């Protein structure tokens, strides 16, 4: 099952979703309305190899909690992602057992190609 984890209120996520090929057969998962489960995060971890790769260092909470000045472990990244949705780097696509994380242009192009 191909899936996108995104934030409906995020302009960047909405722009990326709008640019995707039609008939993409994605299951949409709004992480604010329906927080990710530990099992879903584990699946992402297995595909990405790291919780840090899934963690957004752009999140406002990252700055306000002064996490950049702390030495975070993989377990810390996991805990923070499960505690608050803004810590998940968005969007996250899982397409044919491949994971695509974030909103950079190269990632968006890879996702579009994978869905075509």
C-alpha positions in Angstrom: 0.0 0.0 0.0 1.4 3.4 -1.0 1.0 6.1 1.6 1.7 9.7 2.3 2.2 11.1 5.8 1.5 14.8 5.6 0.1 17.8 7.4 -3.1 19.1 5.8 -2.4 22.6 7.2 1.1 22.8 5.6 1.2 24.8 2.4 4.3 23.0 1.2 2.6 19.6 1.6 -0.5 20.8 -0.2 1.6 22.2 -3.0 3.4 18.8 -3.4 0.1 16.8 -3.3 -1.4 19.1 -5.9 1.6 18.4 -8.2 1.4 14.6 -7.9 0.1 12.6 -10.9 -3.6 12.0 -10.8 -4.7 8.4 -10.0 -1.7 8.0 -7.7 -3.5 5.4 -5.5 -2.0 7.0 -2.4 -3.5 6.5 1.1 -3.4 10.0 2.7 -2.6 10.1 6.4 -2.9 13.6 8.0 -0.5 13.3 11.0 -2.3 16.1 13.0 -5.7 14.5 12.8 -4.5 11.0 13.1 -1.1 10.9 14.9 1.4 8.3 13.7 1.6 5.1 15.7 4.7 3.5 17.0 4.2 0.7 14.4 4.0 3.2 11.6 7.1 4.9 12.8 8.9 1.5 13.0 8.0 0.9 9.4 9.4 4.2 8.4 12.5 3.5 10.5 13.1 0.1 8.8 12.9 1.8 5.3 15.0 4.8 6.2 17.5 3.2 8.6 17.4 6.1 11.0 15.0 8.1 13.2 17.1 11.2 12.7 16.4 11.0 8.9 12.7 11.2 9.8 13.2 14.1 12.3 12.6 17.7 11.3 15.2 20.1 12.6 13.1 22.9 11.1 10.3 22.4 13.5 9.6 25.4 15.7 9.5 23.2 18.8 13.1 22.0 17.9 14.2 25.6 18.3 12.0 26.6 21.3 13.0 23.4 23.2 16.7 24.2 22.4 17.2 20.7 21.1 19.9 21.8 18.7 22.2 22.3 21.7 21.5 18.8 23.1 23.1 15.5 22.0 20.1 13.6 20.7 20.2 9.8 20.3 18.1 7.7 17.9 15.8 6.9 20.9 15.4 10.7 21.5 14.4 11.3 17.9 11.9 8.4 18.1 10.4 9.8 21.3 10.0 13.3 20.0 8.4 12.2 16.7 5.9 10.1 18.7 5.3 13.0 21.1 4.5 15.7 18.6 3.6 15.5 14.9 5.7 18.6 14.0 8.9 16.6 14.6 8.2 14.4 11.6 9.9 15.7 8.5 7.1 16.1 6.0 5.8 14.7 3.8 6.9 11.1 4.1 5.9 8.9 1.1 6.1 5.1 1.2 5.8 3.8 -2.4 6.5 0.2 -3.3 8.5 -0.4 -0.1 10.7 2.7 -0.8 10.6 5.7 1.5 10.9 9.4 0.4 11.3 11.9 3.2 10.9 15.7 3.0 10.0 18.4 0.5 13.2 19.0 -1.4 12.9 19.2 -5.2 14.9 16.0 -5.8 12.7 14.1 -3.4 9.5 15.5 -5.0 10.9 14.5 -8.5 11.6 10.9 -7.2 8.1 10.6 -5.8 6.5 11.8 -9.1 8.6 9.3 -11.0 7.8 6.5 -8.6 4.0 7.2 -9.0 4.1 7.5 -12.8 
